[in-house]
Amino acid sequence: MLALVLAACSNSDPDAAPDKAGSGTDDGEKKSEATVNKDGKVEIEFWHAMSGSGQESLDNIVAGFNDSQDDYNVKAEFQGSYEELLTKLRSIGGTKDAPAIMQVFEIGTKYMIDSGYIEPMQKFIDDDGYDLDQLEENILNYYRVDGELYSMPFNSSTPVMIYNKDAFKEAGLDPEKAPETFGDVIDAAAKLKTDSMYGFSMLTYGWFFEELVATQGGLYVNEENGRSGDATEAVFNGAEGLNVFNFLNEMNQAGTFGNFGTNWDDIRAAFSSEKVAMYMDSSAGVANAINNSPFDVGVAYIPHADEVERNGVVIGGASLWMSKGIADEEQKAAWEFMKYLATPEVQAQWHLDTGYFAINPDAYEEDIVKEKWEEYPQFQVTVEQLQDTKPSVATQGALISVFPESRQQIVTALENLYQGGDPQKVLDEAAEGTNRAIEIANKTKQ
């Protein structure tokens, strides 16, 4: 699986994706006719990677759109994981056979922009006079490059810190005041540690490292996080990255850190079974933590280094991309569906069904959301952390086409750290591995 996504996102195969000039349908070439179903509706395909409750909610949204008007019909088609979807897309992207809409994870953004498969969303926004001010600014920022929005945000999440309020009480800590800094977490973890429970844990996953660097105002790669030009080297092994590794290393050495590996289910089960008192999770995992834990659950902002102010969080999740090369009427159908998705009513239900943020903050004013927040005030904390984020190139997130490979480098570095490796040394090795991947990708692109 990793090999597939690396191939897709590094574009190391010269035949993997056509360049912009030669991809899809040229402007002067006549596009194909739209697909029309037996009911006379323009029919489009929507490739997605949602499974479980996410797929169920999405299917209901699609059905709602199809019933709401008489011109278009959307067919939602599950394509497996994000990686599997992207691999399938490589063979037909930018052609008339491509799906009208594709859901791609956030770290595929740079690849999609460079691929030649897509039509930037800004074109449809400008042509329609669509008001982007109605959408969440700190979500839009990730998918903007040089002021242009390339894809429509959809399922968006950020990391949060989740903690056991009952364990806090037993340890003499204030259950209503979560640790804010790395130092606070280290101190609390020492007090929370028991014979059967660790104080703190973090999934061995590059996303959380990226977030802990960004909240310090640190960058992941050069060229302003790859937003002022193509990144040529990693910079995450600087002061901010070292702060993160020293933070984790101190607790690991003290025996207050629990290493539960790379599987989300394992670390979530460890928390719910009281094997760890604090851990980092996605905001989309909050409901699961509350519902599956036999104790009072708290949710807080992610911690930051003691010597810096909190900058905030970078959006995770995925967005929706418009295909280039398909019929104009199919693009119009896709655009109408994307606008429907962004309405407060639809976003309110999506937020409650899945735990993802509403990309339209007016959704939080819907009665069904207010009622749920009253029952689960923890949800509101996740939204406040996002809205308190300071816009910058750090919290905008990095743009590199080889992000999956770089994340694997971080996973290896974390595993080596927990085995006793020197924080700076293992971090430097991860940066060197990322640099090699970037170099290969940039050469291929040229």
Secondary structure as UniProt FT lines:
FT   HELIX           2..10
FT   TURN            14..15
FT   HELIX           20..22
FT   TURN            27..28
FT   TURN            38..39
FT   STRAND          42..48
FT   HELIX           52..68
FT   STRAND          72..78
FT   HELIX           82..89
FT   TURN            90..94
FT   TURN            96..97
FT   STRAND          101..105
FT   HELIX           106..108
FT   HELIX           109..115
FT   STRAND          118..119
FT   HELIX           121..128
FT   HELIX           132..134
FT   HELIX           137..143
FT   STRAND          144..145
FT   TURN            146..147
FT   STRAND          148..149
FT   STRAND          152..157
FT   STRAND          159..164
FT   HELIX           165..170
FT   TURN            171..172
FT   TURN            175..176
FT   HELIX           182..192
FT   STRAND          198..201
FT   HELIX           206..214
FT   TURN            215..217
FT   HELIX           222..226
FT   TURN            236..237
FT   HELIX           239..254
FT   TURN            261..262
FT   HELIX           264..272
FT   TURN            273..274
FT   STRAND          276..282
FT   HELIX           283..285
FT   HELIX           286..292
FT   STRAND          297..300
FT   TURN            306..307
FT   STRAND          316..323
FT   HELIX           328..341
FT   HELIX           344..354
FT   HELIX           361..365
FT   HELIX           367..375
FT   HELIX           378..387
FT   HELIX           393..396
FT   TURN            401..402
FT   HELIX           403..418
FT   TURN            419..420
FT   HELIX           423..445
//
